């Protein structure tokens, strides 16, 4: 069974940088810069910040929240691997 990944230190560091640069939100994609089918370890930014390793989805980090969006294929995996204290989970199909 997959266990949650603690990402509070990563979120804290990112939020500090966001404050220094006056950013309200930061989008963390799951893809690399070339939208390759297979993402290299060094480009797994969404996994680093949220704990979610599925191939579909993105994260949005604000100064007060971390949000993970994925579709129904990865809902169970995302709900088990994300750091539940640090990251809220949303279905990308149910966003208004």
N, C-alpha and C positions, 0 to 999 in steps of 0.2 A: 504494500500500500504506500502511496505517495504521502510524504509529510510536508507540512508548511515550511517555508523558507523564511527566516527572519531577515527583513530588509530595512529595518528602522535606521541603521547606521548610513546606508546608502541614501535613503530619503532625507535624512537630516543634512548630510553633506550637500545634496543637490539643492535643498531649500536654502541653505546658506549661500550658495553660489547665485541662486535666483534672486535673493535679497540684495546681494552686492551689485547685481546687474539690473535691478528694478523690473524683474519679470514676475507677472502674476501667475502664469501657467507655463508648463513645459510638456510638449508632446513627445512621448517615447515610442517610436515605432518598433515593430517586430522584424521589419525587413532591413537589409543592408542598403547602402547607397545606390546599388545597382538593381535592387529588387530581385536578387538571385533566389533560385528555388531553395538552395541550401545555404544557410547563413553560417559564416565562420564564427568560432568561439568569441573572437574579439569584437564582433558586431552584435552580440546578443544583449543589447542594451535593455530591452523590455524585461528579459529574464533576470538581469542583474538588479533592476529596480523594483520588480514585483514578485519574483520567484516563479512566475509562470513561464513554462518552456514550450508550450504549444506553438504550432506554426502559424496560427491566425490570431490577430488581435493587436491592441496597442494600449498604452497607459497614458494617462494625463495626470501630471503632478501639479498641484497648486501649493500655496504656502500653508494650507490647512488640511488638504485632502489628497489622497492618492486613489485614482480610479482606474480600474482595469476593464477593458471592453474586449469581448470575444464572442464568437457565435456559438450556437447550440452544440456543435460538434465537440467543443472543448470545455463546456460548462462544468462538467464533473471534475475534470483535471484541474481547471482553474480554481474551482472552489476548494480543492484539496491542497494545492501547492502554493497559493498566494499567502502572503503573511496577513492573516485575517485581521489582526490588530491594526496593521498599517495600510491596508489596501481594500477598498470596496469593489465589488464585482458587479458588472452590468453586462447584459446581453446587447450586442451591437444591433440585433434585430428589433429591440424594443425601445430604442432611443427615439424620442419624439422629433 
